[in-house]
Amino acid sequence: MFVLELTYTAPVERVDELLAAHVEWLDAQYEAGVFIASGRKQPRDGGVILAVADDRARIEEIAAADPFTVAGVCAYRITEFVATKTAPALAPYRQQLPSA
């Protein structure tokens, strides 16, 4: 599982100009089963996305296609983690720790 943290690198007015395209991109990733939650940070200086994928390279490829990234209005910080415990509704995303 991955946490994608977006930090705006441009004024929020520029971000808002790209918001419709960003939402379309989000919707496509939800439809593909990659994103499971997303939203704005408070204060509004970026956002957070929870995602699932087989590997980090795929997540980096998806983040690079975000209209915000393409336009240079945000930077991504991607954190991979092993979701060993979840709420019942997220049980399909639970993972086992790798064997040593």
N, C-alpha and C positions, 0 to 999 in steps of 0.2 A: 504494500500500500504506500501511497505517496501523499505528502502534504505539499501543495504548490502555493507559495506565498508570493503575491504580486505586490510590488511597490511602485507607485507612480513616479515617473521621472520627468513628467511634464505637467503643466497646469491642468487642473481638473476640467477646465473648459475644453481643452484639446482631447482629453480622455472621453468626455461626453460626446464629442463629434464622432467618435469611433464606437460608441456603446452599442448601437444596433448591430453592427458587424460582429462585435465581440459576443453578444448574446446569441447570434446565429451559430457562431463557432462553439459556444458552450452547449447549445441545444444538440448539435451534431455529436458532441462527445458524450452527452447523456444518452442519446439514441444508440451509440456504439457500445454502451455499457462501461465506458472508461471513467466517467465522473459520477460520484455518488452524492456529493454535496458541494455547494459553493455559495459565496456571498461577499459583500463588502466588509472591509475592516472599519471599525469605529475607533478613532476618527477616520474619515474617508480619505485614506492615503494609499489605498490598494485593496486587495482582496485575498481570499483564501479558497482553495479548491482541494477537496479530498478525491483522490483518484486511485484506480486499480489498473495494473498492467503487468505483463510478464517480466518487463525489465525497464530499467531507468532510461535506456536509449529511446525506447518508444515514448516515454513521457516527455523527454527532452524534444523529440521530434514534434509532438503535439503542441508543446508550449511555444516552439519556434513558429508555428503556424497561426498562433493567436494574432488577430489583427492589431491588438495592442503592441505585441512584440514587433510585428512587421513595421508598424509606424514609429517604433522607438519611443513609446510613451510609458513603458513599464519595464521593470527588471524582474526576473523570476528567481526565487530561491526554492530549490526542490530538495525535500527531505524524504528519504525512504525509511520506512519502519515496518516491523513485523507486528501485525495486529493480532496478538495472541488472545485478547479479551475484547469483546464487543457487546453492545446492547443486543437483545434478542433479535431485533429486526435486521441487524447487520451480521447475523450468524453466518450467512454464506461467504462473508469476507474474512472470517477468522483464519489465522495461519498458524502453522506449527513452527517452532524454532528449528533452524537447521541443525542437523546432527553434527557433533564435534568430530 
